């Protein structure tokens, strides 16, 4: 019994780290641009298929290809920003919602045409690790480790580099940042690019442990919204905390109740947070 609970706890932490990484990209874009990115799930699915292509066509391990996907994501996200958002960034929020939703429909439509909706999986086996009588796949452990690595990279970038500090300045006061000589247009594009890159990276890591289709990003997008509200919109650390909470809830609760109840409990948790602490657990101040 103890081994069962320990296994659920460890699996919950590892899954929560992955959820947190998926949500951080959404949270970063909201915190910097006040844009709710409805194409978030589509980019997660795009990351899954990019990792699948690299593994099956280029014979590149997803855990190596994920660094390539991160770079691809930055440029793809920046291109998306300048094509679909740049001209309406100061427009009412409904405009940016529709723009990002349109991007989502384009990605899913093209993905359905090219890949169909048949499930895919990356065939990768790296052995198992035994911890306290609990056996965990090495791939799941690596997804957790990589999630922490990319989260720490984001914090280093935001707080130790000039570009990161520019992003933080723009998120605080865009007009003042312009007066200080910061190119806010490029900074916003870079912020959106990093948010998309983290979403695609999370998708690539998720593809190593779960089957997926071009529609799989939708579930992760919903979880990312729950996590962002739970942890606090605009707080990357809050997103990681929210991801850990959600991962633990999913794995520990299923030991006592059917899996079908999990979505209900997750959204019940969301409602409780909105009532008790609407700004989230670690809202940015």
N, C-alpha and C positions, 0 to 999 in steps of 0.2 A: 504493500500500500504506500509506504514511504517513497519507494522508487517511482511509483506512478506519479505521485505529486511532484517529486523532484523533476521527473521528465517533463511534466506539463509546465512547471515553472521555468525550466531552462529553455524549452521550446518557445514559451511565451515571450521571454526576454529577447531571444534571437529574432522571432517574428516581429516583435514590437520595434526593434531597431530598424528592420527593413521598412515597416510602416512609417516610422519616423522619418527616414530618409525620403520616402515617397512624398510625405507631407511637407517637408522643408522647402521644396521647390515652389509649391503652391503658396506657402506662407511668406517666402521671400518676395515673390511678385506682389502679393497683397501689401506687405509692409512697405515696399519701396514705391509702388505705383498706384496703390489703391485700386487694383484691377483684380477681379475674381476670374481666374483663368479656367474657363469651361472646356478648354482643349487639353487640360492636364491629363485626364485619363487616356486620351488618344495618343499623347506623346509617351505615356508609360507603355502602352501597347506597341508603339513604334520601336521603343527600346527593346522590347521582347523579341520582335521580329528581326531587328538589327543583330542582336546577339545570336539568334537562330541562324541567320545567314552567315555570320562569321564562323560559327561552329561547324556548319554543314558544308559550306562552299569554300571557305578559306582555311578550315581545319584549325581555327584559332580558339583556344580555351576562352570561355566567357569571362573568366577572372583576369585574363590579360586584355581581352577585347573591350572590357568595360572602360578602360582608360581611353581607348579610341572613341568609344561611344560618348564619353564625357565631352571630348573635343568636338565631335560631330554635333552634339546637342547644343553646345554654345553657339556655333555658327548657324545652325538651323533655327534656333530660338531667336537670334538676332535678326535673321532674315524675316522670320515671321512677324517680329515686332515692327520692322520698318515697312513691311507690306500691308499689314492688317491693323496695326494699332497706332502708329506714330501720328497720323493725321487726326485721330479722334481721342488722343490720350487725355485731353482736357474737356472732352464732351461729357454729358451725363453718363452715369454708370451703365445705363441700359445699352448704350452704344458699344461700350467695350465688352459687355456680356455677349451681345449679338455677334460681335466680331470674333471673339474667341470660340463661341459656339459654332460659327461658320467654319473656322479652321478645323474644329473637331469633326464636323460632318464631312469635310473634304478628306481628311486623313482616313476616317473610318470607311468612307465610300470607296476611295482608291484601294485601301487595304482589303476590303471585301472583294473587290473586283480581281485583285492580283492574287490574294492568298485564300480566298473563300473564307467561310467561317468554321472550317474543320479544325479540330484541336491539334495543336502541335506541341512538341516537347523536345527539350535538349537532352540528348542521351549522354549523361556525364556521371561517372561514378568515381569517387575519391576515397572510398572506404568509410569507416565508422570510428567514432571515439566513444569509449565507455567512461562515464562519470558517475560514480556512486551507484553503480548497477543500472544506470540508464544509458542506452545506446543512442547516440545522435549521429546523423549523417554528416560527414565532413563538409559537404556542400552547404548545408544549413549553417554550420558554424562560420564558414567563410563569408556567407552573406551578411551575417551579423558583424563580423570583423570589418568587412569592407564598408558597411554602413557607418560604423564608427569612424573609420578613416576618412571617408568623404565628408562627414559632419565636421570633424576636426579641421579638415582642409578648408571648409567654408568659413569656419571661425577665424582661422589664420588669415585667410584672404580678406575678410571683412575688417579685421582689426589691425593687421600688420602691413598691408600693402596700400599704396596710394589709391589704386582703383577701388579697392574695398572701402577705404575711408570716404572716397567720393560717393560711392553708392549710399553709405550711411548718411552723408551730408544731404544728399538729394532726398532721401526718405524723410529727413527731419524738416527741411525747408528748401524747396526747389528754387524759389526766387533768390534766397540768400546764397545758395550754392552757385547760381549763375553769376551773381555779383562778385563772388570770390574767384571767378575764372574757370569754373568747372563746366565742361561740355555736357550739359544735362541730357541732351538727345542721345549721345553715345553711351552715357552712363545708364540711362533707362534701358537702352537696347541691350547693354551688357547684363544688367540685372535680369531682364526677361530671358536672355540666353542662358544664364546660369540656372535659373529656375527650370527651364526646359531640360537642360543637361542633367540636372539632378533627378528629374522625373524619368528620363530615359535610362539613366543609370540604375535607378531603383527597379525599373521594368526589366532590365537585363539581368539583374541579380535574382529577381523573382522568377524569371524564366528557368533558372537552374534548379528550382525545387518544385515548381508547380506547372502543370500543363496550361496552355493558353490559346486564345484565339484573338482576332483583331478587336473583339468586343470586351476582352478581359479587363481593359483599363478602366471601364466604368465602375466596377466594384472597388478598385483601388482609389478612384477619384472620390467616391462617396465616403470611404474610410478616411481619406485625407481631409475632407471637409469636417468630419467629426473630430478628427485629431486636432485640426487647427483651432476649432472653437473650444475644444477641451483644454488645449495647452495655452491658447491665447493668440489671436490673430496678430501677425507681425513679429512673433517671437520664435526664432528657429529653435532655441532651447526648449521652449514650450511645446513645439511640434514633436521633438524627440521624446519629451516626457509623455505627451499624449499618446504617441505611438507605443511606448512601453506599456502604458496602462491598457490600451486597447488590445495589444498582443497578449497580455496576462489575462485579461477578461475572457478573450476567446478560448484560450487553452485551459484555464482553470475552471471556468464555468461549465465547459463541455464534459468535465468529469462527473458532474451531477445532473445536468439537464441535457435534453437532446440538442444536437447541433442547430436544428431549425430555429431554436429560440435565440440564438446568438445575435442575429441582426436586431431583433426586438430589444434585447438587453443593451446593445450598443447605443441605439437611438434613445432608449430610456435614460441612459447615462448622459447623453447629449442634452436632453430636456432638463435633467436635474442640474447640470452645470449652468445652463442658460438661466434657470430660475435662481440658483444659489449664488453663482458668481459669473454673471454674463460676460465679463471681460476675459474669462479663462483663468487657468491656474497661474500662468506666468505671462500675463499681458505685458506688452512693451510699454514702458512709461516714457 
